[in-house]
Amino acid sequence: MYMRFQLQYREAKSGAWVDLAHGAESGFIEVGTGKAARQGGTSFQLVPAKSGPGYTLRGFVTFQWRRHGQVVHETERATTEGHQSLAGSDPPGYSAAECTIP
């Protein structure tokens, strides 16, 4: 199993989710065989804009199952709230599907 992590922002006028252009995509990361539940992730460092409105962000994950180097299944999911594994959450114990940066 492989996972690709991306950051997206909500476009203010249309409300559509748009991929951030630079430095917000991990590439596919091997996370294991897919025979058991897996957890993986990556960190992104963002530099806020000096002016303008804030941004609402979410994570977006593409999952791939491969056999002999060939993709046999792929699906995508946006982040959700309420996760138990929250190492490094800020504030501690907090889990949200989206966040807003002022």
N, C-alpha and C positions, 0 to 999 in steps of 0.2 A: 504494500500500500504506500502511496505517495500523497503528500498534501502540499498545496500551494496557498500561501497566505497573502492577502491583499488588503489594502485600506481603500475605502470609498468615502466620498463625501456626498451629502444631499445638496443637489443643485437648487438654489433658492427659488427660482421662478417656476420650474416645472415639478420640483419635488422628486425628480429622478435621481437614482444613485449612480455616481460617476467614479471611475477609478482615478485615484491620485496619479499624477503624471510621472513623478520622479522619486525613486527610492522607497516605494511603498508596495513592493512585490518581492516575495522571497525566492521565487523559482520553486521547482518541485523538490521536496525534501522527503527522503525515504524514512518512514516511521515504523516499519515492521511488516509482518506477513499478512495482516488483515484477518487472522483467525480469532483474534480477541479484540476487545475494546482497546483503542489507542488514544493517546492524548499527545499532542504536539503543539508547537507554536513558534513564534519568533517575535522579536521586538523591533519596533520602528522608532526612529528619532525624527520628530517633526520640528520645523522652525516656523513659528507663527508669523503670519503676515503683519507688517508694521502698521497697516491701517485697514479699514473696512470692517464688515460684519464678522461675527464668529462663524465657526463651521460645526456642523453635526457630522460625526464620523461613525463608521461601523467597520467591522472586520468581515471579510468574505473569504471562504475557503473552497478550493476545488480539490476534490478527492479523486484519486485515480487508483484503480486496481490493474496491475500489470502481470502478464504471464510471458516469460521468455522475452522481456523487453517490449512487448506489444500491449497497448492499452486495451483491456477487455471490458472495462466499465468506468464511467466517469459521472460524477454528480457534483453539485455545488450547493453551498448553504451559507447564509448570512449568520452572523453572531446572534446568540440568544442570551437571555439573562438567567440568573439563578444557579450558576455553577458552584459546585462544592469545592473544587480544587482552585484556590484563590491565592496561591503564593505570590506575593508582591502586589496584591491589589491595594489601591489607594482611594478611599480609606480602607483599612483592613476589613476583610469580610465582604466587600462590595462587589457585585457582579451585575453589569448592565449590558443590554444589547447594543446601545449607542452611547456616544458621549458628545458633549458640546464643548468646544474650545472657544472662549470669548475673544 
